[in-house]
């Protein structure tokens, strides 16, 4: 009896211990409803365990594409959120997430609901944080117009609006990349974790557009780290009738007698780095501020205020705020937002960038292909020259035919051909293998081109790399700088196919997701990285008695730098971090001089003709300097180069997004861009 009682007591004590030891796993994908083909969508896996745990996260799209596989590791008595960024394929079945301990024991298997059909890469995705602003969801049914930032013209545009609570927002900036616009009514950044705040800021730096509508909670915004994005100081205001009347007129309506006395509460916006787009009664109503590659629109009023209900044409209001083309009426230009003419985007002979024969979409595709072709064109990846193959074939035929016949006849032993024929075949096979090995033997080669944009407080970078692997090897590629992702490209025929084309493992951190894969022998593999980072200072220009002085506080050493403005280039020479340089005399713009390219005969490429030239080698970098679209994960159209002063610098050396411990010959080339104020250069030219 005593033994039985002891065993029962031990079992009762052991069962809770075993229950506690079981890890808990959950899967969440709050942005999956807005996912679209080719865009990043994060899937979050939360794991809590009492004992050390290692395993795999596998995402199966139910199609022919390879699964996305990511390893994870969680320490003893700890919790971890593993971020798995996936690129949505063109088609999919069930999206199944499987979490295993080790490689076999399944901890969780969950089927996720995919995004609704019919949302292609040209759809406009808007997220409303917390509360749905007045009439924003009415844009759901808008179709058929070009959308800023999405140039393709193969299908009608649709607009999708999703309202997300703060707890559902991404905690990494690339989790926002399937979203084009974010509208935040009555913002309270304290509801967001520091990681979520950094993610939202990084997304704006990478090219996103944020609309903030302030109200009585303006103090929560102005006291946060995100308020710097507004480009305006915020203080208390008062209710007034003038702002509402101005907004009503801007949406194409007439101010009725009932609205003439309705006061709309507004806060006080004092632009610092931002620009006023709309004012009324001595107050700024809308301030626009460029922040990184993106922009922030700050509204001095709550876009969901009760005073606006029934007073505005709500759809026209949001079209004017967001810069969308108007429907059924003349474009609303009062807010100063550029409303594009559809012919600029879709029709042959578009006006932008002086393009004469093709649309934005086709030019962008050609640009991608040319950069990829130049990077991945390794000499050792080419087959043997046709002349060599023909010579081998002729010699082989002669040896197994006439030579073998006459030699065996000469020796009087024709049956000897049963030995000489296979000997010749084997010998030539060995010789051919030796020749091919000699051609392809050598060290692994790595080429990388990086483009890096410098802003006053932030950096934004993207890189393209191609590697010729001389042997089968495991390649692990971390994020080069800051916070970002590395995307697999697969073989030399498709740089932008995404991670689903190659079964990969990743170097997974909370805000940095690298790439790991097995490289084949004598094969080209490619990848692309995108990242954002903070910096203590950027690149600035001031006017002095000695001329225009440019200072570099970006953390990047420039081997050479120029200022490009008004069709001219002004040399700066070397500009290391922490140093200054005086701008030299202007000369006609020559991208060849800047990038160090030499073409025989020399060809000058200006802004109207350079797209017609195909790159000769991977250092043809003017394609990156004046690319029609940023190829960052967040796709945004750049302003035409030359419309304002731009510093262009080059540096080389350590490759961005280079494999860890790779024994390779590395050739890297980084282009640095930084916008400069026009005033110093305008003054110096007088």
C-alpha positions in Angstrom: 0.0 0.0 0.0 2.8 2.4 0.9 4.5 1.7 -2.5 1.2 2.3 -4.4 0.6 5.6 -2.5 4.2 6.8 -3.2 3.7 6.0 -6.9 0.4 7.8 -7.0 1.9 10.8 -5.3 4.8 10.9 -7.7 2.5 10.7 -10.7 0.4 13.6 -9.4 3.5 15.7 -9.0 5.0 14.7 -12.3 1.9 15.4 -14.5 1.8 19.1 -13.8 5.6 19.3 -14.4 5.2 17.6 -17.8 2.3 19.9 -18.6 4.4 23.0 -17.8 7.2 21.6 -19.9 5.1 21.5 -23.1 5.9 24.5 -25.3 3.0 26.8 -26.4 2.9 28.0 -30.0 0.6 30.4 -31.8 0.6 31.8 -35.3 -0.7 35.2 -36.4 -0.7 37.0 -39.7 -2.6 40.3 -39.3 -1.4 41.8 -42.6 -2.3 38.7 -44.7 -5.6 40.2 -45.7 -3.7 43.0 -47.6 -1.0 40.7 -49.1 -0.5 41.0 -52.8 1.6 39.2 -55.4 5.3 40.0 -55.0 4.9 42.0 -51.7 6.2 41.0 -48.3 3.8 39.8 -45.7 5.0 38.9 -42.2 3.8 35.7 -40.5 4.4 35.8 -36.7 5.1 32.6 -34.7 5.1 33.1 -30.9 6.8 30.4 -29.0 7.0 30.0 -25.2 9.0 27.1 -23.7 10.4 26.1 -20.3 13.2 24.1 -21.9 15.5 24.9 -24.8 13.7 24.4 -28.1 15.0 24.2 -31.7 13.0 23.4 -34.8 11.6 24.5 -38.1 8.8 26.7 -39.3 7.4 25.6 -42.7 5.0 27.6 -44.8 3.3 25.7 -47.6 1.2 27.7 -50.2 -0.4 24.6 -51.6 1.1 25.1 -55.0 4.2 24.0 -57.0 6.5 26.5 -55.4 9.0 25.3 -52.8 8.0 25.7 -49.2 9.4 28.6 -47.1 11.4 27.0 -44.3 12.8 29.0 -41.4 14.7 27.6 -38.4 14.1 28.9 -34.9 15.7 28.6 -31.5 14.2 29.5 -28.1 16.2 29.5 -24.9 15.2 28.0 -21.5 12.2 29.6 -19.8 11.7 32.2 -22.4 9.4 33.4 -25.1 10.2 34.6 -28.6 8.3 35.9 -31.6 9.8 34.6 -34.9 9.1 36.8 -37.9 8.8 34.9 -41.2 8.5 37.3 -44.1 7.0 35.7 -47.2 6.3 37.0 -50.7 2.9 36.0 -51.9 3.1 33.9 -55.1 0.9 34.5 -58.1 -1.4 31.8 -57.0 -1.8 29.6 -54.0 -4.0 27.0 -52.4 -4.3 26.6 -48.6 -1.6 28.6 -46.7 -0.4 26.1 -44.1 2.0 27.0 -41.3 3.7 24.0 -39.5 5.9 24.4 -36.5 8.0 21.4 -35.5 10.4 20.5 -32.7 13.5 19.3 -34.5 12.4 18.1 -37.9 9.7 15.7 -37.1 7.6 16.4 -34.0 4.8 18.7 -34.9 3.9 21.4 -32.3 1.3 23.3 -34.3 -0.2 23.1 -37.8 -2.5 25.9 -38.8 -4.3 26.9 -42.0 -4.4 30.6 -42.6 -7.1 32.4 -44.6 -5.4 34.0 -47.6 -6.1 37.4 -49.1 -9.2 37.9 -51.2 -8.8 37.2 -54.9 -8.5 39.9 -57.6 -6.0 42.1 -55.7 -3.0 42.3 -58.1 0.1 44.3 -57.7 -1.6 47.5 -59.0 -4.2 47.6 -56.2 -4.0 50.5 -53.7 -3.9 49.3 -50.0 -4.8 51.6 -47.2 -4.7 50.9 -43.5 -6.7 52.9 -40.9 -5.2 52.6 -37.5 -7.7 52.3 -34.6 -10.7 54.2 -35.7 -12.1 54.4 -39.2 -11.8 58.0 -40.5 -14.8 59.7 -42.0 -15.8 58.1 -45.4 -12.4 56.4 -46.0 -14.0 53.0 -46.6 -16.0 54.5 -49.5 -12.8 54.2 -51.6 -13.2 50.4 -51.7 -15.1 50.4 -54.9 -13.0 52.9 -56.8 -11.5 51.2 -59.9 -10.0 52.1 -63.3 -7.7 55.0 -62.4 -3.9 55.0 -62.2 -2.6 54.9 -58.7 0.5 56.9 -57.7 3.4 54.5 -57.2 1.8 51.7 -59.3 2.4 52.2 -63.0 1.2 49.0 -64.5 -1.8 49.4 -66.8 -2.8 45.9 -67.5 -5.9 45.9 -65.2 -8.3 48.2 -63.4 -7.2 49.6 -60.1 -9.0 48.8 -56.9 -8.7 50.3 -53.5 -8.9 48.3 -50.3 -9.2 49.8 -46.8 -8.6 47.7 -43.7 -8.9 49.0 -40.1 -6.4 47.5 -37.7 -6.1 47.9 -34.0 -2.7 49.0 -32.6 -1.9 45.5 -31.3 -2.2 44.1 -34.8 0.4 46.4 -36.4 3.7 45.0 -37.6 6.7 45.2 -35.4 9.1 45.3 -38.4 9.1 47.9 -41.1 9.0 45.4 -44.0 5.8 44.1 -42.6 4.2 47.2 -44.0 5.4 46.7 -47.5 2.1 45.5 -48.9 0.5 48.8 -47.7 0.7 52.1 -49.6 -1.1 54.5 -47.3 -1.7 54.6 -43.6 -4.3 56.9 -42.0 -4.1 57.4 -38.3 -7.0 59.4 -36.7 -6.4 60.8 -33.2 -3.0 59.1 -33.0 -1.7 57.9 -29.6 1.8 56.4 -30.2 1.9 55.2 -26.6 -0.5 52.4 -27.7 2.3 51.1 -29.9 5.4 49.3 -28.6 8.8 50.8 -29.3 9.3 48.1 -32.0 6.0 49.1 -33.7 6.9 52.8 -33.6 10.3 52.0 -35.2 8.6 49.8 -37.8 6.1 52.6 -38.8 9.0 55.2 -39.0 11.1 52.8 -41.1 8.3 52.1 -43.5 7.9 55.9 -44.1 11.6 56.2 -44.6 11.5 53.4 -47.1 8.8 55.2 -49.1 5.4 54.9 -47.4 2.8 57.7 -47.0 1.3 58.4 -43.5 -1.7 60.6 -42.9 -2.1 61.8 -39.3 -5.3 63.5 -38.2 -4.8 65.4 -34.9 -7.5 66.5 -32.4 -7.7 67.0 -28.6 -5.2 64.1 -28.2 -2.5 66.1 -30.0 -0.2 66.1 -27.0 0.2 62.3 -27.3 1.5 62.8 -30.8 3.7 65.9 -30.2 5.4 64.2 -27.2 6.3 61.0 -29.1 9.4 60.1 -31.1 7.2 59.9 -34.2 6.2 63.6 -34.2 9.4 64.5 -36.0 7.9 63.0 -39.1 5.3 65.8 -39.2 7.8 68.5 -40.0 5.7 70.9 -37.9 5.3 71.9 -34.3 1.9 71.2 -32.7 0.2 73.2 -30.1 -3.4 73.8 -28.9 -5.9 75.5 -31.1 -9.5 76.5 -31.1 -12.8 75.9 -33.0 -13.4 78.1 -36.0 -15.9 78.2 -38.9 -13.3 79.1 -41.5 -11.5 75.7 -41.7 -14.8 73.8 -42.3 -15.9 76.3 -45.0 -12.5 75.9 -46.8 -12.6 72.1 -46.7 -16.2 72.1 -48.1 -15.2 74.4 -51.0 -12.1 72.3 -51.7 -14.3 69.2 -52.2 -16.3 71.0 -54.9 -19.4 71.8 -52.8 -21.0 75.1 -51.8 -21.1 76.3 -48.2 -24.7 76.2 -47.1 -26.3 78.5 -44.6 -26.4 75.8 -42.0 -22.6 75.3 -42.3 -21.7 78.9 -42.2 -21.7 79.0 -38.5 -20.4 75.5 -37.7 -17.0 75.6 -36.0 -14.5 72.9 -36.6 -11.9 72.3 -33.8 -8.4 72.6 -35.1 -4.9 72.5 -33.5 -2.1 74.9 -34.3 0.5 73.6 -36.8 3.7 75.6 -37.3 5.7 74.1 -40.2 9.4 73.6 -39.6 10.7 71.3 -42.3 7.2 70.7 -43.7 5.2 72.7 -46.3 1.7 74.1 -45.8 -0.7 72.7 -48.4 -3.9 74.3 -47.1 -4.8 77.0 -44.7 -7.8 79.0 -43.5 -8.4 81.8 -41.1 -4.7 82.2 -40.5 -4.2 78.6 -39.5 -2.5 75.7 -41.3 -4.9 72.9 -42.0 -2.7 70.4 -43.9 1.1 70.2 -43.7 3.1 67.9 -46.0 6.6 66.8 -45.0 9.0 64.6 -46.9 10.6 62.1 -44.6 13.1 59.8 -46.0 11.7 58.4 -49.3 8.2 58.8 -48.0 5.9 61.6 -46.9 3.7 62.5 -43.9 0.5 64.6 -44.3 -0.5 66.1 -40.9 -4.1 67.3 -40.6 -4.8 70.0 -38.0 -8.3 68.4 -37.5 -9.9 65.1 -36.8 -11.0 63.6 -40.2 -13.7 61.8 -38.3 -15.1 64.8 -36.4 -18.8 65.1 -36.1 -18.8 68.5 -37.6 -17.6 67.0 -41.0 -20.4 64.5 -41.2 -22.9 65.5 -43.9 -20.8 68.6 -44.7 -18.3 67.1 -47.1 -18.3 65.1 -50.3 -16.3 62.4 -48.4 -14.9 60.6 -51.4 -13.8 63.8 -53.0 -12.2 64.8 -49.6 -10.1 61.7 -49.4 -9.2 61.8 -53.1 -7.8 65.3 -52.6 -6.0 64.4 -49.4 -4.4 61.2 -50.8 -3.7 62.6 -54.3 -5.9 60.2 -56.2 -7.5 61.1 -59.5 -11.0 62.5 -59.2 -14.0 60.7 -60.7 -16.7 62.4 -62.7 -15.4 65.9 -62.2 -12.3 68.0 -62.7 -9.4 67.0 -60.4 -9.4 68.6 -57.0 -6.2 70.6 -57.0 -6.8 72.8 -54.0 -4.6 70.8 -51.6 -1.6 71.1 -53.9 -1.3 67.3 -54.2 -0.1 66.1 -57.6 -3.0 64.4 -59.5 -1.5 62.5 -62.5 -2.9 62.5 -65.9 -3.6 58.8 -66.9 -1.7 59.3 -70.1 1.5 59.9 -68.1 1.2 56.4 -66.8 -0.5 54.2 -69.3 -0.6 55.5 -72.9 2.2 55.2 -75.4 4.2 58.4 -75.5 4.0 59.2 -71.7 5.3 62.6 -70.8 7.3 61.8 -67.7 11.1 61.4 -68.0 10.8 62.2 -71.7 9.9 58.6 -72.6 8.8 58.3 -76.1 7.6 54.8 -76.8 6.8 52.7 -73.8 4.9 52.9 -70.5 6.3 53.1 -66.9 5.7 49.4 -66.4 7.6 48.3 -69.5 10.5 50.6 -68.7 10.7 49.3 -65.2 10.8 45.7 -66.4 13.6 46.6 -68.9 15.5 48.3 -66.2 15.3 45.3 -63.9 16.3 42.9 -66.6 19.3 45.0 -67.7 20.7 45.3 -64.1 20.2 41.6 -63.5 21.8 40.6 -66.8 24.8 42.8 -66.1 25.3 41.4 -62.6 25.0 37.8 -63.4 27.0 37.7 -66.6 30.0 35.8 -65.3 32.5 34.7 -68.0 32.9 31.3 -66.4 29.2 30.7 -66.5 29.2 30.8 -70.3 29.4 27.6 -72.2 32.5 26.7 -74.2 32.9 28.7 -77.4 31.2 27.2 -80.4 34.4 27.0 -82.3 36.0 24.9 -79.5 33.0 22.6 -79.4 33.1 22.2 -83.2 36.9 21.5 -83.2 36.5 18.8 -80.5 33.6 17.3 -82.5 35.6 17.2 -85.8 38.7 15.7 -84.1 36.6 13.1 -82.3 34.8 12.0 -85.5 38.1 11.7 -87.3 39.6 9.6 -84.5 36.7 7.2 -84.2 36.2 7.0 -88.0 39.0 7.3 -90.6 42.0 7.2 -88.1 40.7 4.2 -86.2 39.9 2.4 -89.5 43.3 3.0 -91.2 45.3 2.3 -88.0 43.7 -1.0 -87.3 43.9 -2.0 -91.0 47.6 -0.9 -91.1 48.3 -3.2 -88.1 46.3 -6.0 -89.7 44.1 -6.3 -86.6 40.7 -4.8 -87.5 39.1 -6.4 -84.4 41.3 -4.1 -82.4 38.7 -1.4 -83.0 36.7 -3.0 -80.1 39.3 -1.6 -77.8 40.4 1.6 -79.6 36.9 2.9 -80.1 35.9 2.9 -76.3 39.3 4.0 -75.4 39.0 7.1 -77.7 35.5 7.8 -76.4 36.6 7.6 -72.7 39.7 9.6 -73.4 37.7 12.4 -75.1 35.2 12.4 -72.3 37.9 12.8 -69.7 39.6 15.5 -71.9 36.3 17.4 -72.3 35.7 17.3 -68.5 39.2 18.6 -68.0 38.7 21.5 -70.4 35.4 22.4 -68.8 36.9 22.2 -65.3 39.8 24.3 -66.4 37.4 27.0 -67.8 35.2 27.0 -64.7 37.8 26.3 -62.0 38.9 29.0 -59.6 37.6 31.0 -56.7 34.0 31.9 -56.0 33.2 35.3 -57.4 30.8 37.8 -55.8 29.5 41.0 -57.3 27.3 43.5 -55.5 25.9 46.9 -56.4 24.3 49.0 -53.6 22.4 52.2 -53.8 22.3 54.1 -50.5 20.1 57.2 -49.8 21.2 59.5 -47.0 18.6 61.6 -45.1 19.2 63.9 -42.2 18.4 61.2 -39.6 18.0 58.0 -41.6 19.6 55.8 -44.1 17.8 53.7 -46.7 19.6 51.1 -48.8 19.1 48.4 -51.3 21.6 46.0 -52.9 21.7 43.5 -55.7 24.3 40.6 -55.5 25.2 37.8 -57.8 27.6 34.9 -57.0 29.4 32.4 -59.2 30.0 29.4 -57.0 33.0 27.2 -57.8 31.7 24.4 -55.5 28.7 23.2 -53.6 28.6 25.2 -50.5 26.2 26.5 -47.8 25.7 30.3 -48.1 24.5 32.4 -45.2 23.8 36.1 -46.0 23.0 38.5 -43.1 21.3 41.9 -43.5 24.1 44.3 -44.5 23.0 47.2 -42.2 20.3 48.4 -39.9 17.0 46.5 -40.1 15.8 44.7 -43.2 15.5 41.6 -45.2 17.5 39.6 -47.8 15.5 38.0 -50.6 16.5 35.0 -52.6 16.5 35.4 -56.4 17.3 31.8 -57.3 19.1 31.1 -60.6 20.5 33.6 -63.1 17.3 33.7 -65.0 15.2 35.5 -62.4 16.6 37.9 -59.8 13.3 39.1 -58.5 11.3 35.8 -58.2 11.4 35.9 -54.4 12.1 33.4 -51.7 9.5 30.9 -52.8 11.6 29.9 -55.8 14.4 28.4 -53.6 14.0 26.3 -50.5 15.9 28.4 -48.0 16.8 28.7 -44.3 17.1 32.2 -42.9 19.1 34.0 -40.3 16.1 35.2 -38.3 16.2 38.0 -35.8 13.3 40.2 -34.7 14.0 43.0 -37.2 16.7 41.4 -39.4 15.9 38.5 -41.6 18.8 37.1 -43.6 19.0 34.3 -46.1 20.6 30.8 -46.2 20.7 28.3 -49.0 22.8 25.7 -50.7 24.7 26.9 -53.7 25.3 24.5 -56.5 28.7 24.0 -58.1 29.4 26.1 -61.2 26.1 28.0 -60.9 25.0 31.6 -60.5 22.8 32.5 -57.5 21.4 36.0 -56.8 19.8 37.9 -54.0 18.5 41.3 -53.1 18.5 43.1 -49.8 16.7 46.2 -48.5 17.2 47.9 -45.2 16.7 51.1 -43.2 18.9 52.5 -40.4 19.3 55.6 -38.2 22.2 58.0 -38.4 23.5 60.8 -36.2 23.7 63.2 -39.1 23.3 63.3 -42.9 25.0 65.3 -45.7 24.5 69.0 -45.7 25.5 72.0 -47.8 26.0 75.7 -46.7 27.2 78.8 -48.4 30.4 80.3 -47.1 32.9 83.0 -48.2 35.0 80.3 -49.8 32.0 78.8 -51.8 29.6 76.0 -51.1 30.8 73.7 -48.3 29.4 70.1 -48.1 29.8 68.2 -44.8 29.4 64.5 -44.4 28.1 63.1 -41.1 26.4 60.0 -42.6 28.8 57.4 -41.3 29.8 56.5 -44.9 33.2 57.2 -46.4 33.0 58.5 -50.0 35.9 57.9 -52.3 34.6 60.5 -54.7 31.6 62.7 -54.7 29.8 65.2 -57.0 26.9 67.6 -56.8 24.5 67.1 -59.8 22.2 70.1 -60.4 20.6 71.8 -63.4 22.3 69.6 -66.0 25.8 70.2 -64.5 28.1 68.3 -62.2 30.3 69.9 -59.5 33.2 67.8 -58.1 33.8 67.4 -54.4 36.7 64.9 -54.5 37.0 62.4 -51.6 34.6 63.1 -48.7 35.2 60.8 -45.7 32.8 60.6 -42.8 33.2 63.6 -40.5 34.9 65.7 -43.1 34.0 68.7 -45.3 34.8 69.6 -48.9 34.3 72.6 -51.1 32.3 72.3 -54.3 34.4 72.7 -57.4 33.5 74.5 -60.7 30.6 73.1 -62.7 31.0 71.1 -65.9 28.5 69.4 -68.2 26.9 66.3 -66.6 28.5 63.0 -67.6 27.4 59.8 -65.8 30.4 58.1 -67.3 32.8 60.4 -65.5 31.0 59.9 -62.2 30.8 56.1 -62.4 34.2 55.5 -63.9 32.9 53.7 -67.0 34.9 53.8 -70.2 33.1 53.1 -73.5 34.8 53.0 -76.8 33.8 54.9 -78.7 32.7 57.2 -75.9 29.0 57.7 -75.5 27.5 60.5 -73.5 24.2 59.4 -71.9 21.8 62.2 -71.0 18.5 61.9 -69.2 16.6 61.3 -72.5 18.7 58.7 -74.1 20.4 56.6 -71.5 17.5 54.2 -71.1 18.1 53.1 -74.7 21.6 51.8 -73.9 22.1 48.3 -72.6 24.6 47.9 -69.8 27.9 46.4 -70.9 29.0 45.2 -67.4 27.8 45.2 -63.9 29.3 48.6 -63.0 27.0 50.5 -65.4 25.6 52.4 -62.5 23.7 55.3 -64.2 20.7 52.9 -64.4 20.7 53.0 -60.6 21.4 56.7 -60.3 18.3 57.6 -62.4 16.2 54.5 -62.1 12.5 55.1 -62.9 11.5 53.3 -59.7 13.1 52.6 -56.4 13.7 48.9 -56.2 13.5 49.0 -52.4 11.1 46.6 -50.9 8.6 49.5 -50.6 8.3 50.5 -54.2 8.1 54.3 -54.8 8.6 56.5 -57.8 11.6 58.9 -57.5 11.5 62.5 -58.5 13.3 63.3 -61.8 17.0 63.6 -61.2 18.3 67.1 -61.6 15.2 68.9 -60.4 17.1 69.8 -57.2 20.7 69.5 -56.1 21.7 65.9 -55.4 25.0 64.7 -54.0 26.2 61.5 -55.8 29.1 59.6 -54.2 30.7 56.3 -54.9 32.6 53.9 -52.7 33.8 50.4 -53.1 35.3 47.6 -50.9 33.3 45.5 -48.6 30.3 44.0 -50.3 26.8 44.7 -49.0 24.8 41.6 -48.0 27.9 39.4 -48.5 27.9 35.8 -47.4 29.4 34.9 -44.0 32.9 33.4 -44.2 32.7 33.1 -47.9 36.0 32.4 -49.6 35.3 34.6 -52.6 36.8 37.3 -54.9 34.6 40.2 -54.0 33.9 43.2 -56.2 31.5 45.7 -54.7 30.3 49.1 -55.7 28.1 51.5 -53.6 26.4 54.6 -54.9 25.4 57.2 -52.3 22.7 59.8 -53.0 21.7 62.7 -50.8 19.3 65.6 -51.5 20.8 69.0 -50.8 19.2 72.5 -50.4 19.0 74.6 -53.6 19.7 77.9 -51.9 23.5 77.6 -51.6 23.9 76.6 -55.2 21.5 79.2 -56.5 23.4 81.9 -54.6 26.8 80.7 -55.9 25.7 80.8 -59.5 24.8 84.5 -59.4 
